[in-house]
Amino acid sequence: NKGVGQDRQRHLQLARIDTGLGSLLTQGVMAAMLLTVAASSKQLGSVSTVHDLVVIFTSVLGNEFRAKMLLTFAIIGACMVAAIVQTLCAAWTFEQAMGRATATLPPESDESAVLRMVQNVRARPLFYVAYTVACAGAFTFTLLMDNAVDLSVWTEFCNGVLMPPVIFTLWYLAAFRLPPEYTLGICYRWIVFVVFLVCSLFCVGEVREEWARSAR
């Protein structure tokens, strides 16, 4: 019942801290990766495969084995995080679309962890069924597909197209539709609007450029 009980202010504060630190960490890692590849890619001319990354990080780390280990853990970690986020998002979306009421969640207690897990499953069967189906579907799809690169590229294209309307919908809800105590401040809401607008313009521009490149 995070964010809906008597301690919702504490949960919201922790959520803000968690989101802020997570954003800085993930963007820092991404920036470091991009800068490293960009600075070392002159010897290759282009980077299109994992083997190209191995060559780049071998030159950076000075050892091919260390480069392979670093890239292995980085790729596996990224895939694990993406799998967790996607399956949880699908389960939560399905649960909320079916009208699950947050008031039905069991309160926190001093009971054993196993008993609390059983209570959570009984209180939220839609979520756990949807999560299980999402994981099983992803596993089955992975076994059946020989090459999912084209689908991954198409998924990224759809993400780029859908990102602007989604984030501006969230911005509108946060700026004008939340209760007064949670609504974005006047200055802050417009700063966020400008940041979202700049990101959306870059996103749409890249989608257009990729579409034109594939058409040629």
N, C-alpha and C positions, 0 to 999 in steps of 0.2 A: 504493500500500500504506500509506496514511496510517493511523496508529493501530495497525498490526499488526506492524511491523518492530521493529528494535532501537532506533529513535529514536521509539518510540510516545509516550514521556513528553513529548518536545518537541512532537510533533504535538498531543497532548491539551492541553498548556498553550496553544499557539497557538489551538486551537479554542475554548478557554474565553475567551480574550481577544477573539477575533473575535465570539463569540456575545454577550459582554457589551457590547462597543462597538456592535455591530449592534442589539441590543435597545434600548439607550439612544437611539441615533440615530433608529431608526424610531418608537419611542414618542414621542420629542420632536417629530418632524415631525407625527405624528398629533395630538398634543395641541395643537400650535400651529395646525393646520388647524381643529380643532374649536372652539378658543377664538375664533379669528378669525371663523368663520362664526356662532357663537353670539352673539358680541358685536355683529355687524353685521346680524343677520337680523331685527331688530325692524322695519325699514322694509319688509320683505317679508311677514312673518308666518309664512311657511313656505319651506322650501328643498326643491324636488323635481326640479329640472332643472339642467343645466349652465349654462343662461342665468341662472338665479338666482345661481349662483356668480360668473358674470361681473359681474353687478350689484354683488354684495358686494365683490369684489376691486377693482372699479373705484373704489368709494368709499374703499377702504383705500389703494390705490396712487395714486389721483388721475388715472388714465389708462386708458381702455378697452383700448388696444392692449397696454400692459404687462400688464394683467390677463389678456387672452386668451393672450399669450405664456406667462405663468407657468402658467396652467391647462393649456395645450397640452402643455408640457414635463412638468408634474406628472402628467397623465393618461397620456401616452405612457410615461413612466418607470415608473409604477406597473404599467401593462399589461405592459411588457417584463419587469420583475422577476417578476410573477405567472406569466407564460408560462414563464420559465426555471425557476422553482421547481416548477411543476406538471409540466412535461415531464420534468425530471430525477427528480422523485419517482416518477413513473410508471415510468420506465425502471429506476431502482434497485430499486423494489419487484418488478417483473417479474423482474429478474435474480436477486435474492435468493430469490424464490419458486421459481425453477427450480433452485436449489441451487448457484449459482455459488460457488466456493471462492476466498477472498481470496488463498490461496497461489499461485494461477495467475497473479497479476499480475506483469508483468515488473519487475525491479529498476531503480532509477534508474541512468542511465549518462551518459557524456559524448558520446553520439552526437547527431546532428542532431535538431532538433525534428520534422522530417518523419518521420524513421525511428522516433522514439519514438512518434509518433502511429500509424504503421502497426503497430507492435508492440502498442500498446494496443488497437487495433481487432481484431487477431488474437487477443489474449488475452481480450477481453471482447466477443465478437460479439453476445451476447444484449442487452447494455446498449445498444450502438449501433443495433442493429436496432429495439429497443423505442423508443429515443429518436426515431429517424427516423419510425417509425409514429405515435408520439404527435404529433409536429410536423405530419406530413401530415394526420392526422385532424383536428387543431385547425384547420388551414388550410382543409380541405374543409368542415368544419362552419361556419366563418365565411362562406364563399362561399355556402353553401346556405341559411343562416338569414337571414331578413329582419329579425327582431327577437328578440334573445336576452335581453331584459330579464327576461321571466318565468322563463326558465331560470336566469339569474343569481340572481334572488331565491330560487328553489327551492334552488339550490346553497348560498347563504348560510344558508338555513333548515336544510339537512342538516348544514352545518358546525357550526351552533349545537347541534344535537341530538347530534352525534357527538363534539363536543369533550370533554365531561366523561369519558366512558368511555376515550377515547384517552389523555388526559393522565394519568388515574389509573392506567392500565395502565403507562404509561411511568414514572410515579412509583414504582409497586410494583417494577418491574424494577430501577430505579436504586437503590432503597432496600434491597432484599432479595435480588436475584438476580445482581447483578454480582459479580465477584471482590472479595475484601476490600479490595484497594488502591484500587478504584474506587467502592466503595459509598458512598452519602451518609452523612455523619456523623449521629449521633443527633439532635442539636439541629437541624441544617440540614434533615434530612429532614422533620421535623414543621413547621418554618417553611414549607418548600415546600408541604407538605400543606395548611396553612391558607390560603396564597396561592391554591393551585389550587382549594380549596373555595370561597373567596369569588368568584373569577372564574367558577367553574361555576354558582354560584347566580345571579349577574348574567346569565350567558348563558342559563340555563334560564328565568329570569324574563322576559327579553326575548323569547325564543322563544314563551313562553306568551302574552305581551301581543300579539305580532304575530299569532299564530294567532287570538286572540279578536278583534282588530281586523279581520282579513280575514273572519272569520265574520259580522261585522255588515255 
